[in-house]
């Protein structure tokens, strides 16, 4: 379809871009950091701000108070029988530290080099705000929005979404929908927008071992003390072989391999392994032998040591043989794997591979199921066509190596049949890092794409 069909719409978006970016900057000035327990005033302010913007678009709703941060729930009802869209996002952001590495203050939005810089610009305030502005331009050009739409915007995504997950499980009828839309992910690159067709799940755990009653003097007991750090290191080293393959029995038993179509789509993706390795300060990209870098980082299961400590780690020297050692581990999981079952495999491996007499404590942290999007869903093609109109480029179909708990709950508990995960941010936009940003041209293209998509979804179901 020619973009001339949308000429009036795109002109409206262009005319209002300065206004849209000014509003986004107002949103970004609210320092609503999810992890700060004393940040209720700012979190409430951020939730109320986005709710008021939805109300100006004709949505009805309010803040649903929880034991944590409030959930914004606002709905536009067109007519019974029209498709219902559930649009998800989050207003809570990551901490701004280290502040000294920001070029401009994290909560004073600054526009430079074609991007707005602030904490939350990309993750997720900027991306979720594209949906509101798309609906605003759509309504101004076409009139009424011919869809039933529910916005659910939470404050706890960065800390596990506990309140929203509980609400989904206890009252799933509140969020039933035909189509789920979310933009809290990335494009493939600055030139290539993306439709995410899967997320890895996760299993996180913590391990503590104790080899002796107490730390020992390394001069008096060196040579006969059972060093907990050494025992733990040896145990962790056994969990992978020289080819980067996890050795835990049962780990790969139920992994579902890629389909031929998925493999073909991945093989088409441009990915310069040498350039990526150089940009990350590595001589080469490691990982499981026999798979491409794209496969390893998005659709193969992993095992990572996230942290380990023992003995004395303060400034200076204290020559002890540690009696206790700790490690935090996580595995990114792929379809076929379940967090609890993978955790059970680790527990058994640890019991069977520790020296006799060494005590261990293995605790399950959290988990989420992996998610696959139905590649036969016709709404994927509608989204791809909309992105072609909005960005002027073809979208890549990708899998994300990350985990978003809400998506697995939407898929497995709410059982919403159509999932559209559309990434508007570039990989280099710095989510969770200093100097986070969102490019204005990408914001504009995202708003265009969503307007085209809304029109396609409405017309298809007339």
C-alpha positions in Angstrom: 0.0 0.0 0.0 1.4 3.4 -1.0 2.3 5.8 1.8 0.2 8.4 -0.1 -2.8 6.8 1.6 -1.4 8.0 4.9 -0.1 11.4 3.7 -2.6 13.4 5.9 -1.8 11.3 8.9 2.0 11.5 8.4 1.7 15.3 7.9 -0.2 15.6 11.2 2.5 13.6 13.0 5.2 15.8 11.6 3.3 19.0 12.5 3.0 17.9 16.1 6.4 16.3 16.7 7.8 19.2 18.6 4.7 19.1 20.9 5.0 15.3 21.2 8.7 15.5 22.2 8.0 18.3 24.7 5.4 16.1 26.4 7.8 13.2 26.5 10.4 15.4 28.1 7.9 16.3 30.8 7.3 12.6 31.4 11.0 12.0 31.6 11.6 14.7 34.2 9.6 12.6 36.7 12.3 10.5 38.5 10.1 7.5 39.2 12.7 4.8 39.9 11.2 1.4 40.6 13.8 0.2 43.0 13.7 3.1 45.4 11.5 2.2 48.4 11.2 5.8 49.4 10.1 6.9 45.9 6.4 6.7 46.3 5.7 10.3 45.6 7.6 10.2 42.2 6.1 6.8 41.3 2.6 8.1 42.0 3.3 11.3 40.0 4.5 9.3 37.0 1.5 7.0 37.0 -0.9 10.0 37.4 0.8 11.8 34.6 0.4 9.0 32.0 -3.2 8.4 33.2 -4.1 12.0 32.7 -2.7 11.8 29.1 -4.9 8.8 28.4 -7.9 10.5 29.8 -7.4 13.4 27.3 -7.6 10.8 24.6 -11.0 9.7 25.8 -9.9 6.7 27.9 -11.6 5.9 31.2 -9.8 4.4 34.1 -7.7 5.0 37.1 -4.8 3.8 39.3 -5.1 0.4 40.7 -3.3 0.4 44.1 -1.2 -2.6 45.0 1.3 -3.6 47.7 3.9 -2.1 45.4 3.6 0.6 42.8 0.2 1.5 41.3 -0.9 0.1 37.9 -2.4 2.4 35.4 -5.5 0.8 33.8 -7.4 2.8 31.2 -9.8 1.7 28.5 -11.4 3.0 25.3 -14.6 1.1 24.3 -15.6 1.4 20.7 -18.3 -1.2 20.4 -19.0 -4.8 21.4 -17.5 -7.3 19.0 -14.6 -5.0 17.9 -11.2 -6.4 18.5 -9.8 -5.6 22.0 -6.2 -4.6 22.2 -4.1 -4.9 25.4 -1.3 -2.4 25.2 1.4 -2.9 27.9 4.2 -0.6 29.1 5.9 0.6 32.2 6.5 4.0 33.7 9.0 2.9 36.4 12.7 3.3 35.4 16.1 2.0 36.4 18.3 3.8 38.9 20.4 6.6 37.4 23.7 5.6 38.9 26.6 6.2 38.1 25.5 9.8 37.8 29.0 11.0 37.1 29.0 9.1 33.7 26.0 11.1 32.4 26.9 13.9 30.0 23.7 15.7 31.0 21.6 15.1 34.1 19.6 11.9 33.9 16.3 13.5 34.8 16.8 16.7 32.9 16.0 15.6 29.3 18.4 17.0 26.8 18.1 16.8 23.0 21.3 16.5 21.1 22.5 14.7 18.0 18.9 13.9 17.0 18.0 12.1 20.2 16.5 12.9 23.6 18.8 11.8 26.5 17.3 10.9 29.9 16.7 7.9 32.1 13.7 6.1 30.7 13.9 7.7 27.3 14.2 4.2 25.7 13.1 1.9 28.5 10.2 2.3 28.5 8.7 5.8 28.8 9.7 6.8 25.2 8.5 3.6 23.6 5.2 3.4 25.5 4.5 7.0 24.7 4.6 6.3 21.0 1.2 4.5 21.4 -0.5 7.5 23.0 0.7 9.9 20.3 -0.2 7.5 17.5 -3.7 7.3 18.9 -3.8 11.1 19.2 -2.8 11.7 15.6 -5.2 8.9 14.4 -8.1 10.4 16.2 -7.4 13.9 14.8 -7.2 12.7 11.2 -9.6 9.8 11.1 -12.0 10.6 14.0 -13.0 7.9 16.4 -10.6 5.1 17.2 -12.4 2.0 15.9 -10.9 -0.5 18.4 -11.5 -1.5 22.0 -8.2 -0.7 23.7 -7.0 -1.3 27.3 -3.8 0.2 28.5 -2.0 -1.5 31.3 1.1 0.5 32.4 2.9 -0.6 35.5 5.7 0.6 37.8 7.4 -2.7 38.7 8.7 -4.2 35.4 12.3 -3.4 36.5 11.8 -5.3 39.8 9.9 -8.3 38.6 6.3 -7.1 38.0 5.0 -8.9 41.1 1.9 -6.8 41.6 0.8 -7.1 37.9 1.6 -10.8 37.8 -0.5 -11.4 40.9 -3.4 -9.4 39.3 -3.2 -11.4 36.1 -3.4 -14.7 38.0 -6.1 -13.6 40.4 -8.3 -11.7 38.0 -7.4 -12.7 34.4 -10.8 -11.6 33.1 -9.7 -7.9 33.6 -7.1 -8.2 30.8 -8.6 -10.6 28.3 -7.9 -9.4 24.8 -7.6 -10.4 21.2 -4.2 -8.8 20.6 -1.4 -7.9 22.9 1.0 -5.1 21.9 4.2 -4.1 23.6 7.3 -2.0 22.8 9.9 -2.6 25.4 12.6 -4.2 23.2 15.0 -3.2 20.5 15.3 -3.0 16.8 17.9 -5.3 15.2 20.1 -2.3 14.4 19.7 1.5 13.8 18.8 0.7 10.2 16.5 -2.4 10.7 13.3 -2.3 12.9 12.3 -5.6 14.4 9.3 -7.7 15.3 10.2 -10.0 18.2 8.9 -13.5 17.8 10.2 -15.0 21.0 11.8 -14.4 24.4 14.0 -16.7 26.4 12.8 -17.6 29.9 15.0 -17.6 33.0 15.9 -19.5 36.1 17.9 -17.7 38.7 19.4 -19.3 41.8 21.9 -18.8 44.6 24.4 -21.3 46.0 26.3 -21.3 49.3 28.7 -23.9 50.4 30.5 -24.4 53.7 33.6 -26.5 54.0 34.8 -25.8 57.6 33.5 -24.4 60.8 35.2 -21.0 60.3 37.8 -19.2 58.2 41.3 -20.3 58.9 44.8 -18.6 59.1 46.5 -19.5 55.8 49.9 -19.7 57.5 48.8 -22.1 60.2 46.4 -24.2 58.1 47.5 -23.6 54.5 47.8 -27.0 52.8 45.3 -28.7 55.0 42.3 -26.3 55.1 39.5 -27.1 52.7 39.2 -23.8 50.8 35.5 -23.0 50.0 36.5 -20.7 47.2 38.5 -23.5 45.5 35.7 -26.1 46.0 33.1 -23.7 44.6 35.3 -22.8 41.6 35.9 -26.4 40.8 32.2 -27.1 41.0 31.3 -24.2 38.7 34.0 -25.2 36.2 32.4 -28.6 35.9 29.1 -27.1 34.8 30.4 -26.4 31.2 32.7 -28.3 28.9 35.5 -26.9 26.6 32.9 -26.3 23.8 30.7 -24.1 25.9 28.1 -26.7 26.4 26.3 -27.0 29.8 27.1 -30.4 31.4 24.2 -30.5 33.8 22.4 -33.8 33.1 18.8 -33.2 31.8 19.6 -29.6 30.9 19.0 -30.0 27.1 16.5 -32.9 27.3 13.4 -31.0 26.2 14.9 -28.2 24.2 12.8 -27.6 21.1 15.0 -26.9 18.0 14.4 -24.1 15.6 12.0 -24.6 12.7 13.4 -24.4 9.2 11.6 -21.0 8.8 13.1 -19.6 12.0 16.6 -20.8 11.0 16.2 -19.2 7.6 15.0 -15.9 9.1 18.0 -15.9 11.5 20.5 -16.7 8.7 19.3 -13.6 6.8 20.1 -11.3 9.7 23.2 -9.2 9.2 25.5 -9.7 12.2 29.3 -8.9 12.1 30.7 -11.1 14.9 34.2 -9.6 14.7 32.8 -6.1 14.9 30.6 -7.0 17.9 33.5 -8.7 19.7 35.7 -5.7 19.2 33.0 -3.3 20.4 32.7 -5.3 23.6 36.4 -5.5 24.2 36.7 -9.2 23.5 39.1 -11.0 21.0 36.2 -13.2 19.7 32.6 -14.1 20.7 32.6 -17.2 22.9 29.7 -19.6 23.5 28.4 -23.0 22.5 30.2 -24.5 19.6 28.2 -25.3 16.4 25.8 -22.3 16.5 25.9 -18.8 15.1 26.3 -15.8 17.3 22.6 -14.9 16.6 21.4 -18.3 17.6 23.6 -18.4 20.8 22.4 -15.0 22.0 18.7 -15.5 21.3 17.5 -19.1 21.0 20.0 -21.3 22.8 19.9 -21.9 26.6 22.7 -20.5 28.7 24.4 -20.7 32.1 26.0 -17.7 33.6 27.8 -16.9 36.8 26.3 -13.6 37.8 28.4 -13.2 41.0 30.6 -15.1 43.3 32.4 -14.2 46.6 34.2 -15.7 49.5 36.8 -14.9 52.2 38.0 -11.3 52.5 37.1 -8.9 49.7 37.8 -5.6 51.4 40.7 -3.2 50.9 44.1 -4.5 51.8 45.1 -8.1 52.6 43.7 -10.6 55.1 45.3 -14.0 54.5 42.5 -16.4 55.3 41.3 -19.7 54.0 37.5 -19.1 53.5 35.1 -21.5 55.0 32.1 -20.3 53.0 31.7 -19.4 49.4 28.7 -18.0 47.4 27.6 -17.8 43.8 24.6 -16.4 42.0 23.8 -18.2 38.8 21.2 -17.8 36.1 20.1 -19.7 33.0 18.3 -18.2 30.1 15.8 -20.9 28.9 14.3 -21.7 25.5 11.1 -23.4 24.5 10.8 -26.8 26.1 12.6 -25.9 29.3 10.8 -25.1 32.5 12.5 -23.0 35.4 11.6 -25.4 38.2 12.7 -28.5 36.3 16.0 -26.9 35.4 16.5 -25.8 39.0 16.0 -29.5 40.1 18.7 -30.6 37.6 21.1 -28.1 39.2 20.3 -29.2 42.7 21.0 -32.8 41.8 24.2 -32.0 40.1 25.5 -29.9 43.0 24.7 -32.7 45.5 26.5 -35.3 43.4 29.6 -33.2 42.7 30.5 -31.7 46.1 33.2 -33.4 48.2 32.0 -35.5 51.0 31.2 -33.5 54.1 30.8 -30.1 52.4 27.4 -28.5 53.2 25.4 -26.7 50.6 22.4 -24.5 50.4 20.8 -24.0 47.1 17.9 -21.5 46.8 15.6 -20.8 43.9 15.5 -17.1 43.1 12.9 -16.6 40.4 11.9 -18.0 37.0 9.9 -17.2 33.9 8.8 -19.4 31.0 10.2 -18.9 27.5 7.8 -17.5 24.9 7.3 -18.2 21.2 5.0 -16.2 19.0 2.9 -18.0 16.4 4.7 -17.2 13.1 1.5 -18.0 11.3 -0.4 -15.2 13.0 -1.7 -12.8 10.2 -1.3 -9.9 12.6 2.5 -10.3 12.3 2.3 -9.6 8.6 0.0 -6.6 9.3 2.7 -5.3 11.7 5.4 -5.9 9.2 3.5 -3.9 6.5 2.8 -1.1 9.0 6.5 -0.9 9.8 7.4 -0.8 6.1 5.1 2.2 5.8 6.3 3.9 9.0 10.0 3.3 8.7 10.4 2.9 5.0 12.3 -0.3 5.6 11.5 -4.0 6.0 11.3 -5.3 9.6 13.4 -8.3 10.7 11.8 -11.2 12.6 14.0 -11.8 15.6 14.1 -13.6 18.9 15.2 -11.8 22.0 17.7 -13.3 24.3 16.1 -11.5 27.2 13.2 -12.3 29.4 10.1 -10.2 30.1 8.0 -11.9 32.7 4.7 -10.3 31.6 4.9 -11.7 28.1 5.1 -15.3 29.4 2.1 -14.6 31.6 0.2 -13.1 28.7 1.0 -16.2 26.6 0.5 -18.9 29.2 -2.1 -17.6 31.6 -4.2 -15.0 29.7 -3.8 -17.1 26.5 -4.1 -14.0 24.3 -3.8 -15.5 20.8 -1.9 -12.7 19.0 1.3 -11.2 20.4 2.9 -8.2 18.7 6.2 -7.2 20.3 7.5 -4.2 18.3 11.0 -2.8 19.2 11.4 0.9 18.5 14.7 1.5 20.3 18.1 1.0 18.9 20.4 -1.5 20.6 22.9 1.3 21.3 20.3 3.5 23.1 21.7 2.6 26.4 18.8 1.1 28.4 19.9 0.7 32.1 23.1 2.6 31.3 24.3 6.2 31.6 23.3 8.4 28.7 20.2 6.5 27.8 18.5 8.0 24.7 15.7 7.6 22.2 16.2 9.0 18.6 13.5 11.4 17.5 13.3 9.9 14.0 12.7 6.5 15.5 9.9 8.0 17.7 8.4 9.6 14.6 8.6 6.3 12.6 7.2 4.3 15.4 4.2 6.7 15.7 3.6 6.4 12.0 3.8 2.6 12.1 1.4 2.3 14.9 -1.2 4.5 13.2 -1.0 2.3 10.1 -1.2 -0.8 12.2 -4.3 0.5 14.1 -6.0 1.2 10.8 -5.2 -2.2 9.5 -6.4 -4.0 12.6 -9.7 -2.0 12.6 -10.4 -2.4 8.9 -9.6 -6.1 9.0 -12.3 -6.7 11.6 -15.0 -4.4 10.3 
